């Protein structure tokens, strides 16, 4: 018998029109309230369940943080040991949170790409299962459930705003729109300056690898998006926009005051669009923002970012 999903059907709330410069009522899909702290549990949980159903007895995953804690949560729920390989840029408190969730945490490499290569090698050497944090069809299938839930609630929306790192969430949203007969609904894909690999790739018309991630939104820190994600704008209306770290932090603070929920700057990037790119939303009546969450945030960090950027 298949496992029940590990993720929650998260709340959907709507802001008053005056919440943002856009003047639009915004639907907010609160995936910050997932047990793992972010949307990642949808896809990572789905993929881990599939692997365990097919005989996996040990799981390896590389992550900057959020996929790691999702995999750790899934492993604990499914009763299999999990090892998460994080790059040196992953903060000590995030590593501790992943370990406290029950995973073995290894630090390897200065960037995600190096951590990921090490995770693949380790999984191979131990004949264990490797779970990619953003580039797998079952991940996208899991992330698509957020659109299923919004549609099931009867909410009418005419665009989706989402942050983009490696692009797994974007791929899932497009999949969710497609399977709900909403292939005409545009997606606004948001990145921060210094982590904008999708934006750079679309401008260059080829998949670009960033030399480094310089944004504080290190959850968006994939130096290159998945090939499938780069190809998505050929199949679905997607608009790529960029905000600054300061924009993202301001949006986190504003959201914390309004909703009493803390989110990372990686999530603040999507929330910032209604203020920073308000003109972009003028042709829509009811934008939906995926509040993707993230564990790399605290009151102390928000205060420090506020002091640095605002």
N, C-alpha and C positions, 0 to 999 in steps of 0.2 A: 504494500500500500504506500503511495507516495506521501512524502512529508507535507505537513501544512506549511505555508509560507512563514518565513521567520520575521518578515517586516510587518509593520502596522499599516492599517488604512489611516493615514494621518489627517488631521483636521484641515478643512478648507475655510478660510475666512475672507471677508471682503472689506477693504478699507473704505472710508468716506472719500468722496472725490477730492476733498481738500488736503488729503494726506501728502500728495506730491505736486510738484510743479506742473505735471501733465494735466492735472485737473480731472483725471479719470478715476473711477472706482477700480481698484486693483484686486483681483483674486490672488490670494496668497496660499500656496500649497505648502504646509508647514512640515517639511521633511526633516527639519532640525529636531523634531520630536521623536524620530526613530530611536529604538533602544541603543543603536550604535552611534547616535548623534548626527547622522547624516543619511542622505538618500542611498549611500553605497550599499546598505544592507539589502536593498531590493535586488540588485543585480548580483552582488557577491554572494549573498545568501542563496539565490537561485542556482548559481553555478556550483557552489560548494555542495548543495543538496544533490544536484545532478551527479557530481563526481562520487559522492559517498554512496548514492544509489547504485552506481556502477563499479563499486568495489574499492574506492579510495580509502586508504587507512592512515594516510598522513598528507598534509597539505602545506605547500610553500606558496608564499605570495610576497611580492614587493610592493612597497607603498610609501608615500610621504606621510601617511597617518590614517586617513579616513577609511580607505579600503582595508588597511591593516586591522583596524579595530572591528570592522565589519566581518572580516575573515575570522578573527579571533572569537567574536561572538558566535559566528556560525559553527566554528569548530567545537566550541563548548556545548552548544545546543545539540550538535550531531554526534558528540562523543569521539571526535578524532583529534589528534594533536596537530597543532598549527605552528609553523615558524614564519615570522614576518621579517623580511629584510628591509631595513630603512636606510636612506642615505644619511650622511653626517648632518645635513641641513634640518633633519627632523628634530624638533625641540625635545629636551630631556623629559618634560612633563608629558608629552605625547607618547614617547616611548614607554614611560611608566604606566600610562593608562592602558596601552595595548597589552603590556605584560600583566597588569592587574586583571585584565579580561580573560587571561588564561593562556596567552600565546608565548612562545619563545621568541625573543626579539634579538636580531643580529643587526649590527651597524656595518654597512659596507659601501664605500664609494662616496664621492662628493656630490653626485647628482642621482636622480631616480634611475636613469638609464643604466648606470653601473650597478646599482642595487638590484635592478631587475635581472640583469645578465647573471649576477651571482645567484639569485634565487632560482633561475632556470637551471644553472649548473648543479646546484645543491639537490634540487628535486630529481634531476636525472641520475646523479650519483647514488641517491638513496632509493631509486625506483619509486619515488613518491609522486604525488600529483601537484602540478604547478597551476595556480589560478592567476590569470592576468587581471590587473585592477581596472582596465577600461576597454580592452580590445578583444571581445569575444561575443558572438551572437547571443549566447544565453544571458550574458550580463545585460545586453541591450533589451532582451525580452523581459528581464526582471525590472529594469528601470521603466519600461513602458507601462508598468502597472500603475504608475502615478497618474497617467492620463486616463486609464481605465476607471480609476477611482473618481476623478473629477467628473468624467462623463456620467458615471453611475449616480452621482449626486445631483445630476440635472443642471449643473452650472453651465451657463452659456459664456463662452470666451472666444475671442477672435484673433488672438496671437498668444504665443508663449515666449516668455523671457527666461533665459537660463544662462548660468555661468558655464564656461568651457575650459577644461584642463586638457586631458587626453582625448576627450570627446565622447566617452561612454554614455554620459547622461544625455547629451545632444542626440546621439544615435538612438537611445531608448525613447526619447520624447518623439522623435520622428516616427519610430516604429509604432508607438502608442497612438499617434494621430492617424497613421495609415490604417491600423486595424480597427479604428473607430469611425472610419469613413470621413476623416477630417484632413485629407491630404492637401487641401487648399489653405489650411491655417498656417500662416507664416511663423517661423521661429526666429527670435532675435538672440543671437549667440554673443555672449559678453565675455571679454577678457580684460585683464589689467595690463597696463603698460609694463613691459618687462617680463610678461609671461604670455604674450599674444602670438602663439605659434600658428593658430588657425588663421588669424587676420593676416599675418605675414605671408602665409602660404597661399591664401586666396588672392592677395595682391600680386604675388609673384607667379601665380598660376602653376605652381609646382609645390610639392611638400617641402617646406623649409624646416631645418633643424636650427633652433636658436642656439647661439654660442653659449649662453648662460641664462639662468632665471634671475632677474634682478628685482622682481616684485616681492612685496611682503606676503602676497597671496600665494604662498608656496604650495598650497593644495592645487593650484592651477599650474603647477610647475612641470608639466610635460614639455620637454624641448621640441617634441614633434608629435603632432596628432596622428591618430590611427589613419591608415589609408582609406578605410571605409568612410570615416568622418570627413576627410578631405573631399571625397567624391559625393557626399550627400547633397551639397547645393545644386548639383546637376539633376537631382531627382526631386527636390523639395525646396519651396521658397525659404531661404535662410539668409538673414542679414547679419553681418559680422560688425560689431562695434567694440570700441575700447574705452575704458575709463581709467582714471588714475588711482593710485593707492589711496590718495587723500579722499577721492570720491567714494571709494569702497568703504573706508573707515567711517566717513560721515554717515553713510547709509546704515552701517552696523549700529552706530550710536542712536540714530533716529529710530531704527527698528526696535532696539532694546527698550527705549523709552515707551514706544507705542504698544509693543506686544509682550514686553517683559521676557524676551527670549534672546539669548546671546548667540550670535553667528560669527563665523570667520569672515575676514575680508574677501576670501574667495566667493563667499555667498553674498556679501555686501555688494560685489560687482554687479550682480543681477538686480539687486534692490536699488542700486544707484541710477539705473537707466531712466526711471520715471522722473527723476530730477535733472540729470545731466544731459540726457538725450530726449527730453520731454517732447520735442517736435516730432520725433520718430513715432511716438505713440498717438499722434493726433488723428490719424486715419482709423484708429481702432476705438471701439466702445468699451470693451471689457477685457483688458489684458490679463493674462494669467502669469504670475511670477512663481517659478519653482524656487522655494526657499530651501536650498540644498543643505544648509547647516554646517557642520564641521566641528571637530573636537579641539582644534588648535586655537581656542579662545578662552579668555577668563576676564573677570573685571579688571584685574591688574594689567593684562595685555591691552585691553581696550583703552585704559587710561594712558598707557605708554604710547600707543599709536595716536591717541588724541593729541598728546603733548608734542609728538614728532611732526604730525601732518596738518593739524588744524589750528 
